[in-house]
């Protein structure tokens, strides 16, 4: 939006489009008490694109407020037209009630905010504050950005999803930090199933809206489970050709909200993994202790090196280690020609129990203790990196 306006502004100049006269009146009444919007024009029907563009050119509003309840299709048309032809103008969708599908569809079309009756003063004020930041170009307050940890398997069934989910739980339990668990395996993601989530939106929805994320859309996309925010994979398998810019935008936004972003990726050879790994602070390549998996792990290491990722950029972990395997950790490191960062026992019964119940592993289990130690290493390394950075900058 226009950056030349004074940073002391407290009200937004807007055009209200509300075929629902009662909804328009309730919105006008609600904002009248707060003095947060100055309505320049009220339209009682959805305008054509040409008419809307003319009004925007004449009045130079900061926002267009659109009734999304009377006709969602028409509202989406107006929102998309405004976003495409007048990107300097923000769009606020309004409705009589909060509906998750309407929220996501309007935000996908280009709306910046979604407000609903009775237009709670706190919610309206928060939305206006965010819009004013866009309008005035005010820099956000300095924040500590979160750390992105990704888990990618070398072979399907190696247990990367289990380790990602349980590590997220352990990080939250140990640090009480804000943790996001996201499933980027759009073809075979199972985290939503393991956690027994009944959630209509997925990490793919977030990626498709990544360049226009805000608080309203984010809260509708994430589910909560045992102290975590979770973005599951789509309910039905989707073969999507992801855009690198979308991944970068999503992770940049998530870093401002969470201390830890833990991502379950598909096998390392898939494009989704290869475009996400460069954006991560820590990459864990997961192999089981079976020979076919170890063979593919070695191929994965070679591939990543050929793509320009030195061995220092990723860490090998070996899952389902058993004394009967006949290979020591030193043998595996010799095979990989790189260190093994961690190993996890083959604790089938504990794992079966937690998956059946959708619960985190506990410290009473062998696998739970191993994951807890792993999370302690990660959080400890992050703290050390932060202290080192502060020392260098001092």
C-alpha positions as a LaTeX table, in Angstrom:
\begin{tabular}{lrrr}
\hline
Residue & $x$ (\AA) & $y$ (\AA) & $z$ (\AA) \\
\hline
Unk1 & 0.00 & 0.00 & 0.00 \\
Unk2 & 1.07 & 3.62 & $-0.26$ \\
Unk3 & 4.19 & 4.14 & 1.82 \\
Unk4 & 4.15 & 7.90 & 1.78 \\
Unk5 & 1.35 & 8.21 & 4.34 \\
Unk6 & 2.10 & 9.31 & 7.87 \\
Unk7 & 3.02 & 6.56 & 10.31 \\
Unk8 & 0.73 & 8.24 & 12.85 \\
Unk9 & $-2.44$ & 7.32 & 10.97 \\
Unk10 & $-5.03$ & 5.44 & 12.99 \\
Unk11 & $-7.85$ & 5.12 & 10.41 \\
Unk12 & $-8.11$ & 3.51 & 6.99 \\
Unk13 & $-9.93$ & 5.03 & 4.04 \\
Unk14 & $-12.23$ & 2.44 & 2.56 \\
Unk15 & $-14.89$ & 1.51 & 0.03 \\
Unk16 & $-17.64$ & $-0.73$ & 1.44 \\
Unk17 & $-19.36$ & $-3.17$ & $-0.93$ \\
Unk18 & $-22.32$ & $-4.71$ & 0.94 \\
Unk19 & $-25.41$ & $-5.99$ & $-0.91$ \\
Unk20 & $-26.53$ & $-7.26$ & 2.51 \\
Unk21 & $-27.77$ & $-3.94$ & 3.90 \\
Unk22 & $-28.04$ & $-5.25$ & 7.46 \\
Unk23 & $-24.49$ & $-6.59$ & 7.40 \\
Unk24 & $-23.25$ & $-3.28$ & 6.03 \\
Unk25 & $-25.08$ & $-1.38$ & 8.76 \\
Unk26 & $-23.67$ & $-3.63$ & 11.49 \\
Unk27 & $-20.16$ & $-3.16$ & 10.12 \\
Unk28 & $-20.58$ & 0.62 & 9.92 \\
Unk29 & $-21.94$ & 0.69 & 13.46 \\
Unk30 & $-19.11$ & $-1.46$ & 14.78 \\
Unk31 & $-16.33$ & 0.57 & 13.22 \\
Unk32 & $-18.06$ & 3.82 & 14.16 \\
Unk33 & $-17.31$ & 3.12 & 17.82 \\
Unk34 & $-13.62$ & 2.55 & 17.07 \\
Unk35 & $-12.96$ & 5.24 & 14.45 \\
Unk36 & $-10.76$ & 2.78 & 12.59 \\
Unk37 & $-12.28$ & 3.16 & 9.10 \\
Unk38 & $-13.29$ & 6.22 & 7.14 \\
Unk39 & $-15.84$ & 5.03 & 4.58 \\
Unk40 & $-15.50$ & 7.01 & 1.35 \\
Unk41 & $-18.24$ & 5.15 & $-0.53$ \\
Unk42 & $-20.85$ & 2.46 & 0.13 \\
Unk43 & $-22.01$ & 0.27 & $-2.77$ \\
Unk44 & $-25.20$ & $-1.78$ & $-2.41$ \\
Unk45 & $-24.31$ & $-4.24$ & $-5.20$ \\
Unk46 & $-21.19$ & $-5.99$ & $-6.46$ \\
Unk47 & $-19.67$ & $-3.65$ & $-9.07$ \\
Unk48 & $-18.18$ & $-4.66$ & $-12.39$ \\
Unk49 & $-14.42$ & $-4.71$ & $-12.61$ \\
Unk50 & $-14.39$ & $-1.56$ & $-14.72$ \\
Unk51 & $-16.60$ & 0.34 & $-12.26$ \\
Unk52 & $-14.53$ & $-0.77$ & $-9.27$ \\
Unk53 & $-11.26$ & 0.20 & $-10.92$ \\
Unk54 & $-12.70$ & 3.64 & $-11.73$ \\
Unk55 & $-13.86$ & 4.16 & $-8.12$ \\
Unk56 & $-10.48$ & 3.10 & $-6.76$ \\
Unk57 & $-8.71$ & 5.49 & $-9.13$ \\
Unk58 & $-11.01$ & 8.35 & $-8.13$ \\
Unk59 & $-11.08$ & 7.84 & $-4.35$ \\
Unk60 & $-7.63$ & 6.30 & $-3.69$ \\
Unk61 & $-8.82$ & 4.10 & $-0.78$ \\
Unk62 & $-6.55$ & 2.08 & 1.47 \\
Unk63 & $-8.98$ & $-0.84$ & 1.66 \\
Unk64 & $-11.98$ & $-2.34$ & $-0.08$ \\
Unk65 & $-14.42$ & $-4.07$ & 2.29 \\
Unk66 & $-16.43$ & $-6.80$ & 0.56 \\
Unk67 & $-19.57$ & $-8.63$ & 1.74 \\
Unk68 & $-18.67$ & $-12.31$ & 1.26 \\
Unk69 & $-21.99$ & $-13.70$ & 2.51 \\
Unk70 & $-24.55$ & $-12.52$ & $-0.03$ \\
Unk71 & $-22.77$ & $-14.13$ & $-2.99$ \\
Unk72 & $-19.41$ & $-15.75$ & $-2.36$ \\
Unk73 & $-18.78$ & $-16.15$ & $-6.09$ \\
Unk74 & $-19.30$ & $-12.44$ & $-6.73$ \\
Unk75 & $-17.25$ & $-11.53$ & $-3.68$ \\
Unk76 & $-14.37$ & $-13.71$ & $-4.88$ \\
Unk77 & $-14.55$ & $-12.00$ & $-8.28$ \\
Unk78 & $-14.35$ & $-8.55$ & $-6.69$ \\
Unk79 & $-11.53$ & $-9.60$ & $-4.34$ \\
Unk80 & $-9.47$ & $-11.17$ & $-7.12$ \\
Unk81 & $-9.98$ & $-8.17$ & $-9.41$ \\
Unk82 & $-8.86$ & $-5.74$ & $-6.69$ \\
Unk83 & $-5.83$ & $-7.84$ & $-5.77$ \\
Unk84 & $-4.74$ & $-8.14$ & $-9.40$ \\
Unk85 & $-5.43$ & $-4.62$ & $-10.66$ \\
Unk86 & $-4.88$ & $-2.57$ & $-7.51$ \\
Unk87 & $-2.25$ & $-4.37$ & $-5.42$ \\
Unk88 & $-1.68$ & $-1.20$ & $-3.38$ \\
Unk89 & $-5.21$ & $-1.60$ & $-1.95$ \\
Unk90 & $-5.90$ & $-4.20$ & 0.73 \\
Unk91 & $-9.16$ & $-6.17$ & 0.77 \\
Unk92 & $-11.18$ & $-7.04$ & 3.89 \\
Unk93 & $-13.88$ & $-9.69$ & 3.55 \\
Unk94 & $-16.85$ & $-9.51$ & 5.94 \\
Unk95 & $-19.67$ & $-11.92$ & 6.72 \\
Unk96 & $-22.44$ & $-12.55$ & 9.23 \\
Unk97 & $-20.53$ & $-15.48$ & 10.71 \\
Unk98 & $-17.16$ & $-17.20$ & 10.75 \\
Unk99 & $-16.98$ & $-19.99$ & 8.20 \\
Unk100 & $-13.63$ & $-21.68$ & 7.66 \\
Unk101 & $-14.27$ & $-22.47$ & 4.01 \\
Unk102 & $-15.30$ & $-18.88$ & 3.26 \\
Unk103 & $-12.29$ & $-17.55$ & 5.16 \\
Unk104 & $-9.81$ & $-19.67$ & 3.21 \\
Unk105 & $-11.43$ & $-19.01$ & $-0.17$ \\
Unk106 & $-11.50$ & $-15.25$ & 0.31 \\
Unk107 & $-7.93$ & $-15.17$ & 1.54 \\
Unk108 & $-6.81$ & $-17.34$ & $-1.35$ \\
Unk109 & $-8.50$ & $-14.91$ & $-3.74$ \\
Unk110 & $-6.44$ & $-12.05$ & $-2.31$ \\
Unk111 & $-8.14$ & $-10.72$ & 0.82 \\
Unk112 & $-5.82$ & $-9.56$ & 3.58 \\
Unk113 & $-8.28$ & $-9.92$ & 6.47 \\
Unk114 & $-11.60$ & $-11.56$ & 7.30 \\
Unk115 & $-14.01$ & $-10.03$ & 9.84 \\
Unk116 & $-17.42$ & $-11.26$ & 10.92 \\
Unk117 & $-20.40$ & $-10.00$ & 12.92 \\
Unk118 & $-20.79$ & $-8.78$ & 15.58 \\
Unk119 & $-17.36$ & $-7.30$ & 14.68 \\
Unk120 & $-15.62$ & $-7.70$ & 18.01 \\
Unk121 & $-13.66$ & $-4.48$ & 18.78 \\
Unk122 & $-10.48$ & $-6.38$ & 19.69 \\
Unk123 & $-10.50$ & $-8.37$ & 16.43 \\
Unk124 & $-11.23$ & $-5.28$ & 14.35 \\
Unk125 & $-8.46$ & $-3.30$ & 16.07 \\
Unk126 & $-5.93$ & $-6.10$ & 15.51 \\
Unk127 & $-6.88$ & $-6.31$ & 11.83 \\
Unk128 & $-6.61$ & $-2.56$ & 11.41 \\
Unk129 & $-3.21$ & $-2.55$ & 13.09 \\
Unk130 & $-1.93$ & $-5.12$ & 10.60 \\
Unk131 & $-3.43$ & $-3.21$ & 7.68 \\
Unk132 & $-1.92$ & 0.06 & 8.89 \\
Unk133 & 1.50 & $-1.57$ & 8.95 \\
Unk134 & 1.03 & $-2.42$ & 5.29 \\
Unk135 & $-0.31$ & 1.05 & 4.55 \\
Unk136 & 2.41 & 3.05 & 6.31 \\
Unk137 & 5.30 & 0.73 & 5.73 \\
Unk138 & 6.02 & 0.51 & 9.45 \\
Unk139 & 8.67 & $-2.09$ & 10.18 \\
Unk140 & 7.61 & $-4.93$ & 12.41 \\
Unk141 & 9.13 & $-5.15$ & 15.85 \\
Unk142 & 12.31 & $-7.19$ & 16.01 \\
Unk143 & 11.50 & $-10.83$ & 16.61 \\
Unk144 & 13.53 & $-13.95$ & 17.25 \\
Unk145 & 13.03 & $-16.11$ & 14.20 \\
Unk146 & 12.29 & $-19.80$ & 14.63 \\
Unk147 & 14.45 & $-22.70$ & 13.53 \\
Unk148 & 13.39 & $-25.05$ & 10.72 \\
Unk149 & 14.18 & $-28.76$ & 11.13 \\
Unk150 & 13.30 & $-31.14$ & 8.30 \\
Unk151 & 13.18 & $-34.93$ & 8.25 \\
Unk152 & 13.47 & $-36.80$ & 4.96 \\
Unk153 & 13.72 & $-40.56$ & 4.52 \\
Unk154 & 16.00 & $-42.34$ & 2.08 \\
Unk155 & 13.41 & $-45.06$ & 1.55 \\
Unk156 & 9.63 & $-45.13$ & 2.17 \\
Unk157 & 8.88 & $-46.68$ & 5.53 \\
Unk158 & 12.14 & $-45.64$ & 7.19 \\
Unk159 & 10.25 & $-43.87$ & 9.97 \\
Unk160 & 10.92 & $-40.22$ & 9.18 \\
Unk161 & 7.30 & $-39.26$ & 9.92 \\
Unk162 & 7.43 & $-40.88$ & 13.34 \\
Unk163 & 10.71 & $-39.20$ & 14.23 \\
Unk164 & 9.51 & $-35.80$ & 12.99 \\
Unk165 & 6.29 & $-35.96$ & 15.01 \\
Unk166 & 7.88 & $-37.31$ & 18.18 \\
Unk167 & 10.77 & $-34.84$ & 17.97 \\
Unk168 & 8.24 & $-31.98$ & 17.71 \\
Unk169 & 6.47 & $-33.25$ & 20.83 \\
Unk170 & 9.78 & $-33.63$ & 22.68 \\
Unk171 & 10.94 & $-30.11$ & 21.74 \\
Unk172 & 7.69 & $-28.64$ & 23.03 \\
Unk173 & 7.86 & $-30.70$ & 26.22 \\
Unk174 & 11.49 & $-29.82$ & 26.96 \\
Unk175 & 11.46 & $-26.14$ & 26.03 \\
Unk176 & 7.78 & $-25.03$ & 26.29 \\
Unk177 & 8.48 & $-23.20$ & 23.03 \\
Unk178 & 5.98 & $-22.64$ & 20.22 \\
Unk179 & 6.26 & $-25.59$ & 17.83 \\
Unk180 & 4.72 & $-26.19$ & 14.41 \\
Unk181 & 4.63 & $-29.69$ & 12.92 \\
Unk182 & 3.98 & $-29.69$ & 9.15 \\
Unk183 & 3.53 & $-32.65$ & 6.81 \\
Unk184 & 4.89 & $-31.88$ & 3.32 \\
Unk185 & 4.42 & $-35.43$ & 2.04 \\
Unk186 & 1.39 & $-34.64$ & $-0.11$ \\
Unk187 & 1.22 & $-38.09$ & $-1.70$ \\
Unk188 & 1.66 & $-40.26$ & 1.35 \\
Unk189 & 1.63 & $-38.09$ & 4.47 \\
Unk190 & 0.46 & $-39.90$ & 7.60 \\
Unk191 & 0.90 & $-37.43$ & 10.46 \\
Unk192 & $-2.76$ & $-36.40$ & 10.38 \\
Unk193 & $-3.71$ & $-40.08$ & 10.57 \\
Unk194 & $-1.28$ & $-40.82$ & 13.41 \\
Unk195 & $-2.57$ & $-37.89$ & 15.45 \\
Unk196 & $-6.21$ & $-38.61$ & 14.58 \\
Unk197 & $-6.79$ & $-35.09$ & 13.32 \\
Unk198 & $-10.12$ & $-34.09$ & 11.83 \\
Unk199 & $-9.02$ & $-30.98$ & 9.97 \\
Unk200 & $-10.22$ & $-29.73$ & 6.61 \\
Unk201 & $-7.07$ & $-27.86$ & 5.57 \\
Unk202 & $-3.49$ & $-28.89$ & 4.96 \\
Unk203 & 0.08 & $-27.73$ & 4.53 \\
Unk204 & $-0.61$ & $-27.67$ & 0.80 \\
Unk205 & $-3.34$ & $-25.06$ & 1.34 \\
Unk206 & $-0.82$ & $-22.95$ & 3.24 \\
Unk207 & 1.77 & $-23.29$ & 0.47 \\
Unk208 & $-0.75$ & $-22.29$ & $-2.18$ \\
Unk209 & $-1.55$ & $-19.14$ & $-0.16$ \\
Unk210 & 2.02 & $-18.59$ & 1.03 \\
Unk211 & 2.56 & $-15.17$ & $-0.55$ \\
Unk212 & $-0.55$ & $-13.72$ & 1.15 \\
Unk213 & $-0.44$ & $-15.28$ & 4.61 \\
Unk214 & $-1.73$ & $-13.38$ & 7.63 \\
Unk215 & $-3.04$ & $-14.14$ & 11.09 \\
Unk216 & $-6.59$ & $-14.83$ & 9.97 \\
Unk217 & $-5.74$ & $-17.41$ & 7.33 \\
Unk218 & $-3.04$ & $-19.00$ & 9.46 \\
Unk219 & $-5.33$ & $-19.72$ & 12.40 \\
Unk220 & $-7.82$ & $-21.37$ & 10.07 \\
Unk221 & $-5.16$ & $-23.60$ & 8.51 \\
Unk222 & $-3.52$ & $-25.04$ & 11.61 \\
Unk223 & $-4.92$ & $-27.62$ & 14.00 \\
Unk224 & $-3.88$ & $-28.00$ & 17.65 \\
Unk225 & $-2.82$ & $-31.27$ & 19.23 \\
Unk226 & $-1.09$ & $-31.88$ & 22.58 \\
Unk227 & 0.57 & $-28.46$ & 22.67 \\
Unk228 & 1.57 & $-28.38$ & 18.99 \\
Unk229 & 0.20 & $-26.54$ & 16.00 \\
Unk230 & $-0.11$ & $-29.05$ & 13.17 \\
Unk231 & $-0.48$ & $-28.75$ & 9.40 \\
Unk232 & $-1.29$ & $-32.23$ & 8.09 \\
Unk233 & $-0.93$ & $-33.44$ & 4.51 \\
Unk234 & $-4.01$ & $-33.31$ & 2.26 \\
Unk235 & $-6.66$ & $-35.91$ & 3.02 \\
Unk236 & $-6.46$ & $-37.16$ & $-0.57$ \\
Unk237 & $-3.04$ & $-37.64$ & $-2.23$ \\
Unk238 & $-1.98$ & $-34.67$ & $-4.36$ \\
Unk239 & 0.87 & $-34.60$ & $-6.84$ \\
Unk240 & 1.83 & $-30.94$ & $-6.78$ \\
Unk241 & 4.70 & $-29.19$ & $-8.54$ \\
Unk242 & 5.67 & $-26.83$ & $-5.75$ \\
Unk243 & 7.07 & $-23.39$ & $-6.33$ \\
Unk244 & 10.28 & $-22.59$ & $-4.46$ \\
Unk245 & 9.08 & $-19.05$ & $-3.74$ \\
Unk246 & 5.99 & $-20.44$ & $-2.01$ \\
Unk247 & 8.08 & $-22.66$ & 0.25 \\
Unk248 & 10.38 & $-19.76$ & 1.13 \\
Unk249 & 7.43 & $-17.43$ & 1.84 \\
Unk250 & 5.65 & $-20.00$ & 4.02 \\
Unk251 & 8.74 & $-20.76$ & 6.09 \\
Unk252 & 9.65 & $-17.08$ & 6.44 \\
Unk253 & 6.18 & $-16.39$ & 7.82 \\
Unk254 & 6.21 & $-19.45$ & 10.10 \\
Unk255 & 9.58 & $-18.42$ & 11.56 \\
Unk256 & 7.95 & $-15.27$ & 12.94 \\
Unk257 & 5.26 & $-17.28$ & 14.75 \\
Unk258 & 7.13 & $-20.32$ & 16.08 \\
Unk259 & 10.38 & $-21.15$ & 17.80 \\
Unk260 & 10.54 & $-24.50$ & 16.02 \\
Unk261 & 9.15 & $-25.58$ & 12.67 \\
Unk262 & 9.45 & $-29.35$ & 12.23 \\
Unk263 & 8.69 & $-30.60$ & 8.71 \\
Unk264 & 8.09 & $-34.17$ & 7.60 \\
Unk265 & 9.27 & $-34.43$ & 3.98 \\
Unk266 & 8.79 & $-37.25$ & 1.47 \\
Unk267 & 11.78 & $-39.35$ & 0.40 \\
Unk268 & 14.84 & $-37.24$ & $-0.33$ \\
Unk269 & 14.76 & $-37.95$ & $-4.07$ \\
Unk270 & 11.42 & $-36.12$ & $-4.52$ \\
Unk271 & 11.34 & $-32.51$ & $-5.69$ \\
Unk272 & 9.42 & $-31.31$ & $-2.62$ \\
Unk273 & 12.31 & $-32.42$ & $-0.43$ \\
Unk274 & 15.00 & $-31.03$ & $-2.71$ \\
Unk275 & 13.47 & $-27.52$ & $-2.75$ \\
Unk276 & 12.73 & $-27.50$ & 0.99 \\
Unk277 & 16.05 & $-28.79$ & 2.33 \\
Unk278 & 18.02 & $-25.66$ & 1.27 \\
Unk279 & 15.64 & $-23.52$ & 3.38 \\
Unk280 & 16.17 & $-25.56$ & 6.56 \\
Unk281 & 18.47 & $-24.84$ & 9.47 \\
Unk282 & 18.83 & $-28.56$ & 10.21 \\
Unk283 & 18.24 & $-31.48$ & 7.85 \\
Unk284 & 17.97 & $-35.02$ & 9.17 \\
Unk285 & 18.29 & $-37.80$ & 6.63 \\
Unk286 & 16.57 & $-40.89$ & 8.02 \\
Unk287 & 17.59 & $-44.45$ & 7.19 \\
Unk288 & 16.57 & $-47.69$ & 8.81 \\
Unk289 & 19.24 & $-50.25$ & 9.67 \\
Unk290 & 18.14 & $-52.63$ & 6.90 \\
Unk291 & 20.57 & $-53.16$ & 4.04 \\
Unk292 & 18.34 & $-51.76$ & 1.22 \\
Unk293 & 17.79 & $-48.60$ & 3.25 \\
Unk294 & 21.50 & $-48.26$ & 4.03 \\
Unk295 & 22.26 & $-48.67$ & 0.33 \\
Unk296 & 19.81 & $-45.89$ & $-0.59$ \\
Unk297 & 21.21 & $-43.73$ & 2.20 \\
Unk298 & 24.64 & $-43.89$ & 0.62 \\
Unk299 & 23.14 & $-42.95$ & $-2.77$ \\
Unk300 & 21.27 & $-40.08$ & $-1.11$ \\
Unk301 & 24.46 & $-38.71$ & 0.42 \\
Unk302 & 26.21 & $-38.84$ & $-2.95$ \\
Unk303 & 23.28 & $-37.13$ & $-4.67$ \\
Unk304 & 23.12 & $-34.32$ & $-2.12$ \\
Unk305 & 26.85 & $-33.71$ & $-2.44$ \\
Unk306 & 26.56 & $-33.57$ & $-6.23$ \\
Unk307 & 23.76 & $-31.01$ & $-5.84$ \\
Unk308 & 26.06 & $-28.81$ & $-3.78$ \\
Unk309 & 25.13 & $-29.85$ & $-0.23$ \\
Unk310 & 28.27 & $-30.70$ & 1.75 \\
Unk311 & 27.96 & $-33.33$ & 4.47 \\
Unk312 & 27.99 & $-30.56$ & 7.06 \\
Unk313 & 24.59 & $-29.36$ & 5.75 \\
Unk314 & 22.71 & $-32.54$ & 6.70 \\
Unk315 & 22.88 & $-35.14$ & 9.44 \\
Unk316 & 22.31 & $-38.87$ & 9.17 \\
Unk317 & 20.09 & $-40.64$ & 11.68 \\
Unk318 & 19.50 & $-44.38$ & 11.74 \\
Unk319 & 16.15 & $-45.69$ & 12.87 \\
Unk320 & 15.04 & $-49.10$ & 14.20 \\
Unk321 & 18.50 & $-50.18$ & 15.25 \\
Unk322 & 18.65 & $-53.70$ & 16.70 \\
Unk323 & 21.54 & $-55.63$ & 18.20 \\
Unk324 & 20.69 & $-58.43$ & 15.83 \\
Unk325 & 21.51 & $-56.31$ & 12.78 \\
Unk326 & 25.17 & $-57.23$ & 13.03 \\
Unk327 & 26.37 & $-53.72$ & 12.11 \\
Unk328 & 27.82 & $-51.31$ & 14.62 \\
Unk329 & 27.48 & $-47.55$ & 14.45 \\
Unk330 & 31.11 & $-47.38$ & 13.35 \\
Unk331 & 30.36 & $-49.81$ & 10.50 \\
Unk332 & 27.47 & $-47.66$ & 9.31 \\
Unk333 & 29.56 & $-44.48$ & 9.49 \\
Unk334 & 32.24 & $-46.18$ & 7.43 \\
Unk335 & 29.60 & $-47.16$ & 4.87 \\
Unk336 & 28.19 & $-43.63$ & 4.72 \\
Unk337 & 31.62 & $-41.97$ & 4.97 \\
Unk338 & 30.05 & $-39.46$ & 7.33 \\
Unk339 & 29.05 & $-39.39$ & 11.01 \\
Unk340 & 25.76 & $-40.79$ & 12.29 \\
Unk341 & 24.19 & $-38.02$ & 14.34 \\
Unk342 & 21.75 & $-40.24$ & 16.24 \\
Unk343 & 20.26 & $-43.71$ & 16.30 \\
Unk344 & 16.90 & $-44.94$ & 17.56 \\
Unk345 & 15.94 & $-48.38$ & 18.87 \\
Unk346 & 13.42 & $-50.70$ & 17.26 \\
Unk347 & 10.74 & $-50.22$ & 19.95 \\
Unk348 & 7.76 & $-51.66$ & 18.07 \\
Unk349 & 5.35 & $-52.10$ & 20.98 \\
Unk350 & 5.76 & $-48.56$ & 22.36 \\
Unk351 & 5.37 & $-47.13$ & 18.89 \\
Unk352 & 2.27 & $-49.21$ & 18.18 \\
Unk353 & 0.68 & $-47.98$ & 21.41 \\
Unk354 & 1.24 & $-44.27$ & 20.77 \\
Unk355 & 0.10 & $-44.50$ & 17.15 \\
Unk356 & $-3.05$ & $-46.33$ & 18.21 \\
Unk357 & $-3.83$ & $-43.63$ & 20.80 \\
Unk358 & $-2.43$ & $-40.65$ & 18.88 \\
Unk359 & $-0.27$ & $-39.70$ & 21.89 \\
Unk360 & 3.37 & $-38.61$ & 22.27 \\
Unk361 & 5.98 & $-41.10$ & 23.39 \\
Unk362 & 6.93 & $-40.90$ & 27.06 \\
Unk363 & 10.31 & $-41.13$ & 28.82 \\
Unk364 & 9.37 & $-44.56$ & 30.15 \\
Unk365 & 9.87 & $-46.02$ & 26.65 \\
Unk366 & 13.26 & $-46.79$ & 25.09 \\
Unk367 & 12.32 & $-44.94$ & 21.92 \\
Unk368 & 10.83 & $-42.07$ & 23.95 \\
Unk369 & 14.10 & $-41.62$ & 25.86 \\
Unk370 & 16.10 & $-41.68$ & 22.63 \\
Unk371 & 13.86 & $-39.05$ & 21.03 \\
Unk372 & 14.02 & $-36.90$ & 24.17 \\
Unk373 & 17.84 & $-37.02$ & 24.10 \\
Unk374 & 17.73 & $-36.16$ & 20.41 \\
Unk375 & 15.52 & $-33.12$ & 21.09 \\
Unk376 & 17.91 & $-32.07$ & 23.87 \\
Unk377 & 20.80 & $-32.15$ & 21.38 \\
Unk378 & 18.86 & $-30.06$ & 18.87 \\
Unk379 & 17.73 & $-27.44$ & 21.39 \\
Unk380 & 21.16 & $-27.33$ & 22.98 \\
Unk381 & 22.85 & $-26.83$ & 19.62 \\
Unk382 & 20.39 & $-24.06$ & 18.76 \\
Unk383 & 21.11 & $-22.31$ & 22.06 \\
Unk384 & 24.84 & $-22.59$ & 21.44 \\
Unk385 & 24.47 & $-21.18$ & 17.91 \\
Unk386 & 22.44 & $-18.27$ & 19.27 \\
Unk387 & 25.02 & $-17.51$ & 21.96 \\
Unk388 & 27.80 & $-17.68$ & 19.38 \\
Unk389 & 25.95 & $-15.24$ & 17.12 \\
Unk390 & 25.41 & $-12.80$ & 20.00 \\
Unk391 & 29.11 & $-13.02$ & 20.88 \\
Unk392 & 30.17 & $-12.29$ & 17.30 \\
Unk393 & 27.77 & $-9.36$ & 17.04 \\
Unk394 & 28.76 & $-7.90$ & 20.42 \\
\hline
\end{tabular}
